[in-house]
Amino acid sequence: MKKILATVAAALALAASTGVAQSLFDGVDLKGWIQKPGNSWTVKDASMASLGTARGFIYTSNKYTFYRVFFTMRHVGGNHQACVLIFGRSPSLDALGGIQFQVPNGGHWDYRPGVNNGGGSEFKSLPHPKFNPALWSRVEMLVNANTGTARMAVAQPVGTKAVEVLDFSNKVAGVTGPLAWQIHNSGCLDEYKDVTITINPKTPGLLSTQ
């Protein structure tokens, strides 16, 4: 058994180092994710689903530096858009003290300690169709803490060619940290599924817009 586990661990390490996509959510349980507050997320119809109990977030137990993530999401209800957090500094901080991308239409916020504002010129919004948050969207994000950059593209309907929506650049903001889904307000109901991550991606740029 130990030999088998060692072999699996070696395979995962190889995948991580060679830019192979790995699943971050198996559609069955929330293993590998940490909730704050607890019991605020569940698995529903093979999706990670927020329960709308309180403002908070669910974040990966692993931290990442340079990665490409794909996920499918929709906003089911509530008075704020679904939010993704990157460059998270600490779970003890509001919104991890990170950078917020609102999906699918590209709102944003900078939650770094001492900042806590809309981010100004560090965010660049690109022309795109107005997506319906209630419908499923396929989202790609390319995040690099080394350069303090992140890009987001959205495809709606799922399976169509994506359009780049939002670009972020601020080198001092980039830190190695978890990926997180944020619940901005109590009552917000969001769902995420088909989540994959590629660590140290070998192909430059956004794949889904090509």
Rosetta blueprint (number, residue, H / E / L):
1 M L
2 K H
3 K H
4 I H
5 L H
6 A H
7 T H
8 V H
9 A H
10 A H
11 A H
12 L H
13 A H
14 L H
15 A H
16 A H
17 S H
18 T L
19 G L
20 V L
21 A E
22 Q E
23 S E
24 L L
25 F L
26 D L
27 G L
28 V L
29 D L
30 L L
31 K L
32 G L
33 W E
34 I E
35 Q E
36 K E
37 P L
38 G L
39 N L
40 S L
41 W E
42 T E
43 V E
44 K E
45 D L
46 A L
47 S E
48 M E
49 A E
50 S E
51 L L
52 G L
53 T L
54 A L
55 R L
56 G E
57 F E
58 I E
59 Y E
60 T E
61 S L
62 N L
63 K L
64 Y E
65 T L
66 F E
67 Y E
68 R E
69 V E
70 F E
71 F E
72 T E
73 M E
74 R E
75 H E
76 V E
77 G E
78 G L
79 N L
80 H L
81 Q L
82 A E
83 C E
84 V E
85 L E
86 I E
87 F L
88 G L
89 R L
90 S L
91 P L
92 S L
93 L L
94 D H
95 A H
96 L H
97 G H
98 G L
99 I E
100 Q E
101 F E
102 Q E
103 V E
104 P L
105 N L
106 G L
107 G L
108 H E
109 W E
110 D E
111 Y L
112 R L
113 P L
114 G L
115 V L
116 N L
117 N E
118 G L
119 G L
120 G H
121 S H
122 E H
123 F E
124 K E
125 S E
126 L L
127 P L
128 H L
129 P L
130 K L
131 F L
132 N L
133 P L
134 A L
135 L L
136 W L
137 S E
138 R E
139 V E
140 E E
141 M E
142 L E
143 V E
144 N E
145 A L
146 N L
147 T L
148 G L
149 T E
150 A E
151 R E
152 M E
153 A E
154 V E
155 A E
156 Q L
157 P L
158 V L
159 G L
160 T L
161 K L
162 A L
163 V E
164 E E
165 V E
166 L E
167 D E
168 F E
169 S E
170 N L
171 K H
172 V H
173 A H
174 G L
175 V L
176 T L
177 G E
178 P L
179 L L
180 A E
181 W E
182 Q E
183 I E
184 H L
185 N L
186 S L
187 G L
188 C L
189 L E
190 D E
191 E E
192 Y E
193 K E
194 D E
195 V E
196 T E
197 I E
198 T E
199 I E
200 N L
201 P L
202 K L
203 T L
204 P L
205 G L
206 L L
207 L L
208 S L
209 T L
210 Q L
